[in-house]
Amino acid sequence: MARYKDATCRLCRREGMKLFLKGDRCYSDKCAVARRSYAPGQHGQTRKKLSEYGLQLREKQKARRIYGVLERQFSNYFEKAERMKGVTGENLLILLERRLDNVVYRLGFADSRAQARQLVRHGHFTVNGHKVNIPSYLVRPGDVIAVREKSKESPLFKEIAAAAAHRTVPAWLKADPAALEGHVLSLPTREQIDVPVQEHLIVELYSK
């Protein structure tokens, strides 16, 4: 499957804010946005006033990059959100939050969504007792996400369990760091999704 392979920090610099794509590094002095707060490239330091379309495009790109999905997949999520009842923009963010890699990250079982995606791909997690290695798998209320028994003994997951005990979990999830297990209590509401995205601009972009 196609995926982004270039420098991750360039994405944060392009959006002009921390997207927290590299875990602990984003909180350190090594963060590229903290060191160079302008866009990458030859003309990165040139200030440009964005058009209405430019603002809409930036919001879409920001959302894509935060959740680590490519263009076609993001477009599919939007089409699905349009068919659902409720507000399209909120539906879009809820669908993205329900991705298994995002839920693993939200539970504190990975430092970043990229690491969560890799761990899911490598078959380290189960949903309701069944191994799931599809990062885009959409969780539902009542689902139990857990680290496989074979994986729990690895040094990596022992470190993850220790770190997860100190992380805040959104109200729609419940984490048990000691057991490396999490529960989906409900679907997230817009108020519980703390991503810096103005979803109405994305809806306007796709509505043209």
Disulfide bonds with the S-S distance in Angstrom:
none
